[in-house]
Amino acid sequence: MGKPEVRAKSMPLGMPSELNGHNGDTPLVDSFAAKAKVLIGQSRPARTEREVQRRRWTINGDFTTLRPTGVARYAREVTMALDALILEGHPLGRDLDIDLVVPRPLSESLPLDVIPVRLVPEFSRPRLPQFWVQAQLPRHVPGGLLSFCNLAPVAVRHQIACIHDMHTRLMPASYGWGFRWAHRLILPALGRRAARITTVSQFSRSHLVAFGIAPEDNIVVTYNGSEHAQRWNAEGSSLNVDRGRPYVLCLGRRDQDYKNTELLVRLAPFLDEIGLDLWMFGDVDETTIRRYAPNVPDNIVLLGRIGDDDFKKALEGALCFLFPSRIEGFGLPAIEAMASGCPVIASTSPCLPEICGDCALYADPDDLPSWAEKVRLLMLAPTLREWLISKGEIRASRYSWRWIAWKYLELMVQVDADFGVFDLR
């Protein structure tokens, strides 16, 4: 059987008509596949293994030391999607040698079939923040480097680095002094030196440009994916809350004011009046609630930190998911809710309208009556709720880790060509 052809507009099998917010009929911006027809889009004679020039890339595995949420979720899912594409024989992965370099033995399973894991033990006496990333990792990168979690080695130019947002500049009160300054010092240098910068929304891209992190034409928006939520299994949940009342679900945070936990606490009495509980998961406790109310409302149920299967079970039983954040780089919980069949009421703050489109209801993050009215509307209009569920599932399916991995394979070829690894002429 001959090698399959891949045309400039082709996409991974099973993808919907839109690719992470892009119309599937429109060529991707700066797509290598649209430019390099010498490698993609036309048949060519098969080459022997001896003639194939191998390309070398490393994945920055600092994310493996983090809880698998937020930026670590992005890194984990993209790594697994890359592994799957290479295993399937993707044309842009046939000449690629890639591994994952980690600072510690893996504490959680990371199922990889073709990407080997290489341990470079971190210096830990004492453990210095960013020392492994900035000083140790660069010495073990023989080719290109993929970094997915904001801070990355400034010393490595042959690199694609993902900077998810500029929250440390936009919402400084939500972060510690050291964390803020690490980002303030490293990100501009990284943006100037890395061969490509990726980010997760057009909104984040605009901030990277506004703060002078990287030039606009060197920033590629990948968005996030949603397939991971389909792997969650509500039947495997150990969550056991039975209060005999319907509920809405939300995320609370004690250390990040921009998540707008205050509005959620103030909303609780309104929900109680219409017979609803407010289930709140995340790093939040009764002390946090008492910042915004003299007593903890009786209808607030604090779930604490919960696992993925527990989140799935809570979403499947909820009237809706409330997401009143004042700012997000992407807002992955909203898409996870949609993928799980739970309607979303989101803040009008950026970038949630960009991500959720017309598949959610919206309210101003400071307009408490509007939030109460939107919840009441979903209670009284089951047809609207079912419509939002259907629209949300379609919207979520258009955000794909597989597509993101495909895009990184393209970018890796572009960068290798820039560095003279091979000649595209």
C-alpha positions in Angstrom: 0.0 0.0 0.0 1.4 3.4 -1.0 1.8 6.3 1.4 -1.4 8.3 1.9 -1.6 11.8 0.4 -2.2 14.7 2.7 -3.5 17.9 1.0 -3.2 21.4 2.2 -6.7 21.5 3.6 -6.8 18.0 5.0 -7.6 17.4 8.6 -7.4 14.5 11.1 -10.0 11.9 10.4 -13.2 12.4 12.4 -12.8 16.1 12.8 -15.8 18.3 12.6 -16.1 21.1 10.0 -14.5 23.6 12.2 -11.0 23.2 13.7 -10.7 24.8 17.2 -12.7 27.8 16.2 -11.5 27.9 12.5 -13.7 27.1 9.6 -12.5 23.8 8.1 -12.9 25.1 4.6 -10.5 27.9 5.2 -6.7 27.2 5.1 -5.1 27.6 8.5 -3.1 30.8 9.0 0.6 30.3 8.4 -0.1 26.6 7.8 3.0 24.7 6.8 0.7 22.3 4.9 -0.5 25.2 2.7 3.1 26.2 1.9 5.2 23.1 1.7 3.7 21.1 -1.1 7.1 19.5 -1.6 6.4 17.5 1.5 2.6 17.5 1.8 -0.1 17.3 -0.8 1.6 15.5 -3.7 2.9 12.0 -4.2 6.6 11.4 -4.2 8.9 8.3 -4.5 9.4 6.4 -1.3 12.8 6.9 0.3 14.8 4.3 2.2 15.5 4.7 5.9 19.1 5.6 5.1 17.9 8.6 3.0 15.5 9.9 5.6 17.0 12.7 7.6 15.8 12.4 11.2 14.6 15.4 13.2 15.1 15.6 16.9 12.6 17.2 19.4 12.2 17.1 23.1 9.1 17.9 25.2 9.6 19.9 28.4 8.2 17.6 31.0 8.0 20.1 33.9 4.2 19.8 33.7 4.4 16.2 35.0 5.1 17.6 38.5 1.8 19.6 38.5 -1.8 18.7 39.2 -3.4 17.8 35.8 -5.5 20.9 35.5 -5.1 24.2 33.7 -1.8 24.5 31.8 -0.7 21.0 32.9 -3.9 19.6 31.4 -3.0 21.3 28.1 0.5 19.9 28.2 -0.6 16.4 29.1 -3.3 16.2 26.5 -1.2 17.7 23.7 1.7 15.2 24.5 -0.7 12.2 24.3 -2.3 13.5 21.1 1.2 13.9 19.5 2.0 10.4 20.6 -1.2 9.1 19.0 -0.6 10.9 15.6 3.0 9.7 15.4 1.9 6.1 16.2 -0.6 6.3 13.4 2.1 7.3 11.0 1.3 11.0 10.5 3.4 12.2 7.5 5.0 15.0 9.6 6.0 12.5 12.2 7.7 9.8 10.1 11.1 11.5 10.3 10.7 12.6 13.9 12.6 11.4 17.0 10.9 12.9 20.0 11.0 12.2 23.8 9.7 13.6 27.0 12.2 14.8 29.6 11.0 14.9 33.2 12.6 16.2 36.4 11.1 13.4 38.6 9.8 9.9 38.1 6.2 10.1 36.9 3.7 10.1 39.9 0.7 9.7 37.6 0.2 7.4 34.6 0.9 9.1 31.3 0.0 6.5 28.6 2.5 7.0 25.7 3.2 4.4 23.0 6.0 5.9 21.0 7.3 8.9 22.9 9.9 7.6 25.5 10.3 9.3 28.9 13.8 10.4 29.9 14.6 11.4 33.5 16.9 14.3 34.2 16.8 14.5 38.0 16.2 18.0 39.3 18.7 19.6 41.7 16.9 19.6 45.0 19.3 20.5 47.8 17.9 23.0 48.1 15.1 23.0 45.4 15.2 26.3 43.5 12.2 27.4 41.5 12.9 27.3 37.7 16.4 26.0 38.2 15.6 22.7 36.4 13.8 24.5 33.6 16.3 27.3 33.0 19.6 25.6 34.0 19.3 21.8 33.7 16.9 21.1 30.9 18.7 23.1 28.2 21.8 20.9 28.5 19.6 17.8 27.5 17.9 19.2 24.4 19.8 18.0 21.3 17.3 19.5 18.8 14.1 21.4 19.2 12.1 21.9 22.3 8.3 22.0 23.0 7.3 23.8 26.2 3.6 24.0 27.1 3.4 25.7 30.5 4.2 29.4 30.2 7.7 29.6 31.7 10.3 27.8 29.5 14.1 27.9 29.0 15.2 31.3 27.8 18.5 29.8 26.6 16.8 27.6 23.9 16.0 29.4 20.7 15.0 26.3 18.7 11.8 26.1 20.7 8.0 26.4 20.5 6.6 27.8 23.8 3.0 28.1 24.8 2.2 31.2 26.9 -1.4 30.8 28.0 -2.2 34.3 29.3 -0.9 37.4 31.0 -2.9 37.1 34.2 0.1 37.9 36.4 0.2 41.4 34.8 -3.6 41.8 34.5 -4.7 40.3 37.9 -1.5 40.7 40.0 -3.3 40.4 43.3 -4.2 36.8 42.6 -0.5 35.7 42.6 2.5 35.8 44.9 5.3 38.3 44.5 7.9 35.7 43.4 5.5 34.1 40.9 4.6 37.5 39.4 8.2 38.5 39.0 9.3 35.2 37.5 6.7 35.8 34.8 7.6 39.4 34.4 11.3 38.7 33.8 11.1 35.4 31.9 8.2 35.9 29.5 9.5 38.9 27.5 12.9 37.2 27.1 11.2 33.9 26.1 8.9 35.7 23.6 11.9 37.4 21.9 14.1 34.2 21.7 11.7 31.3 21.0 11.2 30.5 17.4 7.4 30.4 17.8 5.0 31.3 20.5 1.6 29.6 20.9 -1.4 30.7 23.0 -4.9 29.6 23.7 -7.2 32.4 22.5 -7.3 35.5 20.3 -7.8 37.4 23.5 -4.6 36.1 25.0 -2.8 36.7 21.8 -3.8 40.4 21.9 -2.3 40.7 25.4 0.9 39.1 24.4 1.2 41.7 21.7 0.1 44.6 24.0 2.7 43.7 26.7 5.4 43.4 24.1 6.0 39.7 24.8 6.2 38.6 21.1 5.3 40.1 17.7 1.8 39.3 16.5 2.9 37.4 13.4 4.9 35.0 15.5 2.0 34.0 17.8 -0.2 31.0 16.8 -3.5 30.5 18.5 -4.2 26.8 19.2 -7.1 27.0 21.7 -7.7 23.9 24.0 -9.3 20.6 23.4 -12.3 18.7 24.9 -11.8 15.0 24.1 -10.5 14.3 27.6 -13.9 15.0 29.1 -15.3 12.1 27.0 -12.9 9.8 28.9 -14.3 10.8 32.3 -16.5 8.2 33.8 -19.3 9.3 36.2 -19.8 5.7 37.3 -16.3 5.7 38.7 -17.1 8.7 40.9 -16.9 8.4 44.7 -18.9 11.6 45.1 -21.9 11.0 47.4 -24.0 14.1 48.1 -27.8 13.5 48.4 -29.7 16.6 49.8 -32.8 15.9 47.8 -32.7 19.3 46.0 -31.7 20.3 42.5 -28.4 22.2 42.2 -26.2 24.4 40.1 -22.4 23.7 40.0 -19.6 26.2 40.1 -15.8 26.5 40.7 -14.6 28.4 43.8 -11.1 29.7 44.5 -9.8 31.2 47.7 -6.6 32.6 46.2 -7.7 34.0 42.9 -10.2 36.9 43.2 -10.7 37.1 39.5 -12.6 33.8 39.6 -15.4 35.9 41.3 -16.2 33.6 44.2 -17.8 36.7 45.8 -20.6 36.8 43.3 -21.3 33.1 43.8 -21.6 33.5 47.5 -23.9 36.5 47.1 -26.0 34.5 44.6 -26.6 31.6 47.0 -29.6 33.2 48.9 -31.4 33.9 45.6 -30.9 30.3 44.5 -32.2 29.1 47.9 -35.4 31.1 47.3 -36.1 29.1 44.1 -35.2 25.8 45.7 -31.7 25.3 44.4 -28.4 24.3 46.1 -25.1 25.7 45.0 -22.4 23.0 44.8 -19.0 24.6 44.8 -15.8 22.6 44.1 -12.2 23.7 44.2 -9.8 25.2 46.7 -12.4 27.0 48.8 -13.5 26.5 52.4 -15.9 28.1 54.9 -13.3 30.8 55.8 -13.4 31.9 52.2 -17.2 32.0 52.1 -17.2 34.2 55.3 -15.2 36.9 53.5 -18.3 37.7 51.5 -21.2 36.7 53.9 -21.5 36.8 57.7 -22.6 33.1 57.7 -22.2 30.3 55.2 -25.5 30.0 53.4 -27.3 26.7 54.2 -27.6 25.8 50.5 -23.9 26.0 49.7 -22.3 22.6 49.4 -18.5 22.7 49.5 -17.1 19.7 47.6 -13.4 20.6 48.0 -11.0 19.4 45.3 -12.6 16.6 43.3 -11.3 14.3 40.6 -12.3 14.2 37.0 -14.9 11.4 37.4 -16.4 13.3 40.3 -16.6 16.5 38.2 -18.3 14.5 35.4 -20.9 13.1 37.9 -21.6 16.6 39.3 -21.9 18.1 35.8 -24.3 15.4 34.7 -26.7 16.1 37.6 -26.5 19.9 37.6 -29.1 22.3 36.3 -26.3 24.3 34.9 -22.6 25.3 35.4 -21.9 28.9 36.5 -18.7 30.5 35.4 -18.6 34.2 36.5 -14.9 34.7 36.1 -13.7 38.3 35.4 -11.0 37.1 32.9 -9.8 33.8 31.4 -7.1 32.8 29.0 -9.4 30.1 27.6 -11.9 29.0 30.2 -11.5 25.2 29.9 -14.2 24.3 32.6 -16.9 25.9 30.5 -16.0 23.6 27.5 -15.7 20.6 29.8 -19.2 21.3 31.1 -20.5 21.6 27.5 -18.8 18.3 26.5 -20.5 16.7 29.5 -24.0 17.8 28.6 -24.3 20.6 31.2 -25.6 24.1 30.1 -23.3 27.0 30.8 -24.0 30.5 32.2 -20.8 32.4 31.7 -19.5 35.9 32.3 -19.5 38.5 29.6 -15.8 39.1 30.4 -13.2 38.1 27.9 -12.5 35.6 26.6 -15.6 33.5 27.4 -17.8 34.8 24.6 -15.0 34.0 22.2 -14.8 30.5 23.4 -18.4 29.7 24.1 -20.0 31.6 21.2 -23.8 31.5 21.1 -23.8 28.1 23.0 -24.1 29.6 26.5 -26.1 32.2 28.4 -24.2 35.3 29.6 -24.4 37.7 32.5 -22.2 40.6 33.6 -19.8 39.5 36.4 -21.1 42.3 38.6 -24.8 42.0 37.8 -26.2 39.7 40.5 -29.9 40.0 39.5 -28.9 39.0 35.9 -27.3 35.8 37.1 -30.3 34.9 39.2 -32.6 35.6 36.3 -30.6 33.4 33.9 -30.7 30.5 36.4 -34.5 31.0 36.8 -34.9 31.0 33.1 -33.2 27.6 32.7 -35.5 26.2 35.5 -38.7 27.4 33.8 -37.7 26.7 30.2 -36.6 23.1 29.8 -36.7 23.5 26.0 -34.1 26.2 26.2 -32.0 24.1 28.5 -32.1 21.1 26.0 -31.2 23.5 23.2 -28.1 24.7 25.1 -27.1 21.2 25.8 -27.2 20.2 22.2 -25.4 23.4 21.0 -22.8 23.1 23.7 -21.9 19.5 22.8 -21.4 20.5 19.2 -19.3 23.6 20.3 -17.1 21.5 22.6 -16.5 18.9 19.8 -14.9 21.6 17.7 -12.1 22.1 20.2 -9.7 19.2 19.6 -6.4 18.1 21.2 -5.8 16.1 18.1 -6.0 19.2 15.9 -3.7 21.0 18.3 -1.1 18.2 18.0 -1.4 18.3 14.2 -0.7 22.1 14.4 2.4 21.5 16.5 3.7 19.0 14.0 3.4 21.6 11.3 5.1 24.3 13.5 7.9 21.9 14.3 8.6 21.4 10.6 8.5 25.2 10.0 11.0 25.8 12.9 13.3 23.0 11.7 13.4 24.6 8.3 14.1 28.0 9.8 17.1 26.5 11.7 18.4 24.7 8.6 17.7 21.2 9.7 16.6 20.6 6.1 15.9 22.7 3.0 12.4 23.1 1.8 13.3 24.5 -1.6 
